[in-house]
Amino acid sequence: MSAPEPKFLQFTTQKSLANRLVLSTLTGKPIRVSQIRSTSTTPGLAPHEVSFLRLLDSITNGSRATFSHTGTLFHYEPGLITGSVDGQGAIGEVVDCVLPETNRRGVSWFIIPLCILGPFAKKPVNVRFRGDGVITSATEMGDVSVDTVRTAILPLYEKFGIMTSKLELRVLQRSCAGPGGKGGGGLVELRFGSQVRLPKTLHMNRSPGRVRRIRGVAYSTGVSNSNNHRMIHVARGILNPLVSDVNIATQYDQAPLVSSEKAKLSGERKTGIGFGICLVAESSVDGVLYSADMVSPSSGGVPPEDIGKQCAYQLLEVISQGGCVTKIGVDTALILMAMGSEDVGRLRLGRDVVGTEDIVGLARDLKKFGASNWGLRDVDEDDSGDIIIAIKGIAVGNVARKIA
């Protein structure tokens, strides 16, 4: 007797595709996504989306994806989250993820959803991102830099009972976006240790406190190191009157070499040239972080002083939105709360963060995958206008994991 056909959850367009694939993998529910750039001159999945599907296949056992001829429709059937296992996509317990030169998204677009799967994996998740398409900086498409992931998003996992000693994100070669916003040539390694127990829920419903210090990184690849000091000088001029403890480090890398058919002699050319700055504000309340990212456009023409000024004002705007988690980390926090231990967690968010289209869409997607409803109420303790979200976890299981 043949097995019954799986019932697919129906979705349209490529929006929030990474989160939907993560939720499908965590809950074990297959999905069907249609109308993927159906009206575009280049219909179907983009290179970064195909690379992410291959990455999911490398850290799971039994996943299957089928595509239509045009690529505007695909079915995804998730498997068990095994992590980096030799013979199942990993070599030496490390998954080698090669991103193509046509990739336009920053490597953080891959790392953030991958880290959400890490606590539910049977084995450690060790991934090396390399190739001509690895962009470690922020991008014009809205992706944050690797530095922001390391300093503003990964610390959130400690609040879920995941030790930071199990998390390591190393940047071996920096790179900004290449010409036209494509490609980079960077090298990044992610190591996420396995754990037996499910992530505990989150309780961050108190006042976010006051900003006590600001840290950051100014980086340059393939251009003069003086650009770093020029960005820092302007940023400190804006932030120092507000916070006395401001410390911004500098990082300089040579431009990475990538293969090119146009190069006459060596067959390689420099790419990923540019500069940028990442700022993180730490609150007096443990775990509350605000971050901002700014990078020079791939077309050039913007002086370092403008990049430093824009990043400083962007950080002040993020701080003014309030809450305990910002827009870049709220997806991670809400998904782990909904999928983690069967307990009610509470998270305080700014009204401008909750009211975004992405958060409303995430709430709908979680409900579709079987998560609990959200409870929302205004903060009564002050007039900040913040909102407290209460979520009960569903304690998703992975039969490949050890039993606690």
Order of alpha helices (4+ residues) and beta strands (2+ residues): beta-alpha-beta-alpha-beta-beta-beta-beta-beta-beta-alpha-beta-alpha-beta-beta-beta-beta-alpha-beta-beta-beta-beta-beta-alpha-alpha-beta-alpha-alpha-beta-beta
